Amino acid sequence: MPEIEIQVPAIEVTDLTVAYNEKPVLWDIDLEVPRGKLMAIVGPNGAGKTTFMKTVLGLIKSAAGQVLIEGKPYTKARHLVGYVPQRGSVDWDFPTTVLDVVMMGSYGTLGWLKRPGRQEKDDAFTALEKVGMAKFANRQISQLSGGQQQRVFLARALVQDAEIYFMDEPFQGVDATTERTIIQLLKEMSDANKTVVVVHHDLQTVPEYFDWVMLLNVRKIASGPVSEVFTENNLRLTYGGKVAFLSHHEAGEMFEEKDQ
């Protein structure tokens, strides 16, 4: 009999706990994300969404648990991962050009001691064209609007040509046109079997933008296909009934915002 190939999850998190000053910020998180999924992480402020992402990336030390990327510890799979941090975490006054920022995405492949060459420059221009920012290539990053900065971040991630992307609030503070550009690119990446994990705050757009979701509030409330776990009951458990929530009544029916 032919051997059955077992598909290794793109991301596998087991018993992950993070604590600050002995206070749990994340508690006993288990998560599996199949390859090629476009997944949102949603939850209230202080739920640990960014902390979760940074812990998976090894930027924050966990108190317990294990993280595997394509079946390997992150330290052995770093080359497979691209990361787009929150725009507010970057010094946009640093004197560098848009093109230079995007070419920084190639350092993971090149190594820090080798300077980008013609190929890396061409790849950066191609990425800027995809996000509609090629004409800004030589502009100082301090001269960009918030939406333009986010597009540059996305272009830098595209240059990395990773298998798994983590993006922290990529839609925050952008205009509607930029948001459409970003989600179109993310869907194209997912269609190409890339795995994309996004910290997201707009519940209204979750069913439209994503096919997988994790509901988080210190603990994982639920995770899986949006059609199965993005329910009124799970949202109540996640948000404690303190905010407007979304519900669906039948499969395929549009989600509607309800008033408390």
Secondary structure as a PSIPRED ss2 file (coil, helix, strand):
# PSIPRED VFORMAT (PSIPRED V4.0)

   1 M C   1.000  0.000  0.000
   2 P C   1.000  0.000  0.000
   3 E C   1.000  0.000  0.000
   4 I C   1.000  0.000  0.000
   5 E C   1.000  0.000  0.000
   6 I C   1.000  0.000  0.000
   7 Q C   1.000  0.000  0.000
   8 V C   1.000  0.000  0.000
   9 P C   1.000  0.000  0.000
  10 A C   1.000  0.000  0.000
  11 I E   0.000  0.000  1.000
  12 E E   0.000  0.000  1.000
  13 V E   0.000  0.000  1.000
  14 T E   0.000  0.000  1.000
  15 D E   0.000  0.000  1.000
  16 L E   0.000  0.000  1.000
  17 T E   0.000  0.000  1.000
  18 V E   0.000  0.000  1.000
  19 A E   0.000  0.000  1.000
  20 Y E   0.000  0.000  1.000
  21 N C   1.000  0.000  0.000
  22 E C   1.000  0.000  0.000
  23 K E   0.000  0.000  1.000
  24 P E   0.000  0.000  1.000
  25 V E   0.000  0.000  1.000
  26 L E   0.000  0.000  1.000
  27 W E   0.000  0.000  1.000
  28 D E   0.000  0.000  1.000
  29 I E   0.000  0.000  1.000
  30 D E   0.000  0.000  1.000
  31 L E   0.000  0.000  1.000
  32 E E   0.000  0.000  1.000
  33 V E   0.000  0.000  1.000
  34 P C   1.000  0.000  0.000
  35 R C   1.000  0.000  0.000
  36 G C   1.000  0.000  0.000
  37 K C   1.000  0.000  0.000
  38 L E   0.000  0.000  1.000
  39 M E   0.000  0.000  1.000
  40 A E   0.000  0.000  1.000
  41 I E   0.000  0.000  1.000
  42 V E   0.000  0.000  1.000
  43 G C   1.000  0.000  0.000
  44 P C   1.000  0.000  0.000
  45 N C   1.000  0.000  0.000
  46 G C   1.000  0.000  0.000
  47 A C   1.000  0.000  0.000
  48 G C   1.000  0.000  0.000
  49 K H   0.000  1.000  0.000
  50 T H   0.000  1.000  0.000
  51 T H   0.000  1.000  0.000
  52 F H   0.000  1.000  0.000
  53 M H   0.000  1.000  0.000
  54 K H   0.000  1.000  0.000
  55 T H   0.000  1.000  0.000
  56 V H   0.000  1.000  0.000
  57 L C   1.000  0.000  0.000
  58 G C   1.000  0.000  0.000
  59 L C   1.000  0.000  0.000
  60 I C   1.000  0.000  0.000
  61 K C   1.000  0.000  0.000
  62 S C   1.000  0.000  0.000
  63 A C   1.000  0.000  0.000
  64 A E   0.000  0.000  1.000
  65 G E   0.000  0.000  1.000
  66 Q E   0.000  0.000  1.000
  67 V E   0.000  0.000  1.000
  68 L E   0.000  0.000  1.000
  69 I E   0.000  0.000  1.000
  70 E C   1.000  0.000  0.000
  71 G C   1.000  0.000  0.000
  72 K E   0.000  0.000  1.000
  73 P E   0.000  0.000  1.000
  74 Y H   0.000  1.000  0.000
  75 T H   0.000  1.000  0.000
  76 K H   0.000  1.000  0.000
  77 A H   0.000  1.000  0.000
  78 R H   0.000  1.000  0.000
  79 H H   0.000  1.000  0.000
  80 L H   0.000  1.000  0.000
  81 V E   0.000  0.000  1.000
  82 G E   0.000  0.000  1.000
  83 Y E   0.000  0.000  1.000
  84 V E   0.000  0.000  1.000
  85 P C   1.000  0.000  0.000
  86 Q C   1.000  0.000  0.000
  87 R H   0.000  1.000  0.000
  88 G H   0.000  1.000  0.000
  89 S H   0.000  1.000  0.000
  90 V C   1.000  0.000  0.000
  91 D C   1.000  0.000  0.000
  92 W C   1.000  0.000  0.000
  93 D C   1.000  0.000  0.000
  94 F C   1.000  0.000  0.000
  95 P C   1.000  0.000  0.000
  96 T C   1.000  0.000  0.000
  97 T E   0.000  0.000  1.000
  98 V H   0.000  1.000  0.000
  99 L H   0.000  1.000  0.000
 100 D H   0.000  1.000  0.000
 101 V H   0.000  1.000  0.000
 102 V H   0.000  1.000  0.000
 103 M H   0.000  1.000  0.000
 104 M H   0.000  1.000  0.000
 105 G H   0.000  1.000  0.000
 106 S H   0.000  1.000  0.000
 107 Y H   0.000  1.000  0.000
 108 G H   0.000  1.000  0.000
 109 T H   0.000  1.000  0.000
 110 L H   0.000  1.000  0.000
 111 G C   1.000  0.000  0.000
 112 W C   1.000  0.000  0.000
 113 L C   1.000  0.000  0.000
 114 K C   1.000  0.000  0.000
 115 R C   1.000  0.000  0.000
 116 P C   1.000  0.000  0.000
 117 G C   1.000  0.000  0.000
 118 R H   0.000  1.000  0.000
 119 Q H   0.000  1.000  0.000
 120 E H   0.000  1.000  0.000
 121 K H   0.000  1.000  0.000
 122 D H   0.000  1.000  0.000
 123 D H   0.000  1.000  0.000
 124 A H   0.000  1.000  0.000
 125 F H   0.000  1.000  0.000
 126 T H   0.000  1.000  0.000
 127 A H   0.000  1.000  0.000
 128 L H   0.000  1.000  0.000
 129 E H   0.000  1.000  0.000
 130 K H   0.000  1.000  0.000
 131 V C   1.000  0.000  0.000
 132 G C   1.000  0.000  0.000
 133 M C   1.000  0.000  0.000
 134 A H   0.000  1.000  0.000
 135 K H   0.000  1.000  0.000
 136 F H   0.000  1.000  0.000
 137 A C   1.000  0.000  0.000
 138 N C   1.000  0.000  0.000
 139 R C   1.000  0.000  0.000
 140 Q E   0.000  0.000  1.000
 141 I H   0.000  1.000  0.000
 142 S H   0.000  1.000  0.000
 143 Q H   0.000  1.000  0.000
 144 L C   1.000  0.000  0.000
 145 S C   1.000  0.000  0.000
 146 G H   0.000  1.000  0.000
 147 G H   0.000  1.000  0.000
 148 Q H   0.000  1.000  0.000
 149 Q H   0.000  1.000  0.000
 150 Q H   0.000  1.000  0.000
 151 R H   0.000  1.000  0.000
 152 V H   0.000  1.000  0.000
 153 F H   0.000  1.000  0.000
 154 L H   0.000  1.000  0.000
 155 A H   0.000  1.000  0.000
 156 R H   0.000  1.000  0.000
 157 A H   0.000  1.000  0.000
 158 L H   0.000  1.000  0.000
 159 V H   0.000  1.000  0.000
 160 Q H   0.000  1.000  0.000
 161 D C   1.000  0.000  0.000
 162 A C   1.000  0.000  0.000
 163 E C   1.000  0.000  0.000
 164 I E   0.000  0.000  1.000
 165 Y E   0.000  0.000  1.000
 166 F E   0.000  0.000  1.000
 167 M E   0.000  0.000  1.000
 168 D E   0.000  0.000  1.000
 169 E C   1.000  0.000  0.000
 170 P C   1.000  0.000  0.000
 171 F C   1.000  0.000  0.000
 172 Q C   1.000  0.000  0.000
 173 G C   1.000  0.000  0.000
 174 V C   1.000  0.000  0.000
 175 D C   1.000  0.000  0.000
 176 A H   0.000  1.000  0.000
 177 T H   0.000  1.000  0.000
 178 T H   0.000  1.000  0.000
 179 E H   0.000  1.000  0.000
 180 R H   0.000  1.000  0.000
 181 T H   0.000  1.000  0.000
 182 I H   0.000  1.000  0.000
 183 I H   0.000  1.000  0.000
 184 Q H   0.000  1.000  0.000
 185 L H   0.000  1.000  0.000
 186 L H   0.000  1.000  0.000
 187 K H   0.000  1.000  0.000
 188 E H   0.000  1.000  0.000
 189 M H   0.000  1.000  0.000
 190 S H   0.000  1.000  0.000
 191 D H   0.000  1.000  0.000
 192 A C   1.000  0.000  0.000
 193 N C   1.000  0.000  0.000
 194 K C   1.000  0.000  0.000
 195 T E   0.000  0.000  1.000
 196 V E   0.000  0.000  1.000
 197 V E   0.000  0.000  1.000
 198 V E   0.000  0.000  1.000
 199 V E   0.000  0.000  1.000
 200 H C   1.000  0.000  0.000
 201 H C   1.000  0.000  0.000
 202 D C   1.000  0.000  0.000
 203 L H   0.000  1.000  0.000
 204 Q H   0.000  1.000  0.000
 205 T H   0.000  1.000  0.000
 206 V H   0.000  1.000  0.000
 207 P H   0.000  1.000  0.000
 208 E H   0.000  1.000  0.000
 209 Y H   0.000  1.000  0.000
 210 F C   1.000  0.000  0.000
 211 D C   1.000  0.000  0.000
 212 W E   0.000  0.000  1.000
 213 V E   0.000  0.000  1.000
 214 M E   0.000  0.000  1.000
 215 L E   0.000  0.000  1.000
 216 L E   0.000  0.000  1.000
 217 N C   1.000  0.000  0.000
 218 V C   1.000  0.000  0.000
 219 R C   1.000  0.000  0.000
 220 K E   0.000  0.000  1.000
 221 I E   0.000  0.000  1.000
 222 A E   0.000  0.000  1.000
 223 S E   0.000  0.000  1.000
 224 G E   0.000  0.000  1.000
 225 P E   0.000  0.000  1.000
 226 V H   0.000  1.000  0.000
 227 S H   0.000  1.000  0.000
 228 E H   0.000  1.000  0.000
 229 V H   0.000  1.000  0.000
 230 F C   1.000  0.000  0.000
 231 T C   1.000  0.000  0.000
 232 E H   0.000  1.000  0.000
 233 N H   0.000  1.000  0.000
 234 N H   0.000  1.000  0.000
 235 L H   0.000  1.000  0.000
 236 R H   0.000  1.000  0.000
 237 L H   0.000  1.000  0.000
 238 T H   0.000  1.000  0.000
 239 Y H   0.000  1.000  0.000
 240 G C   1.000  0.000  0.000
 241 G C   1.000  0.000  0.000
 242 K C   1.000  0.000  0.000
 243 V C   1.000  0.000  0.000
 244 A C   1.000  0.000  0.000
 245 F E   0.000  0.000  1.000
 246 L E   0.000  0.000  1.000
 247 S E   0.000  0.000  1.000
 248 H C   1.000  0.000  0.000
 249 H C   1.000  0.000  0.000
 250 E C   1.000  0.000  0.000
 251 A C   1.000  0.000  0.000
 252 G C   1.000  0.000  0.000
 253 E C   1.000  0.000  0.000
 254 M C   1.000  0.000  0.000
 255 F C   1.000  0.000  0.000
 256 E E   0.000  0.000  1.000
 257 E E   0.000  0.000  1.000
 258 K E   0.000  0.000  1.000
 259 D C   1.000  0.000  0.000
 260 Q C   1.000  0.000  0.000
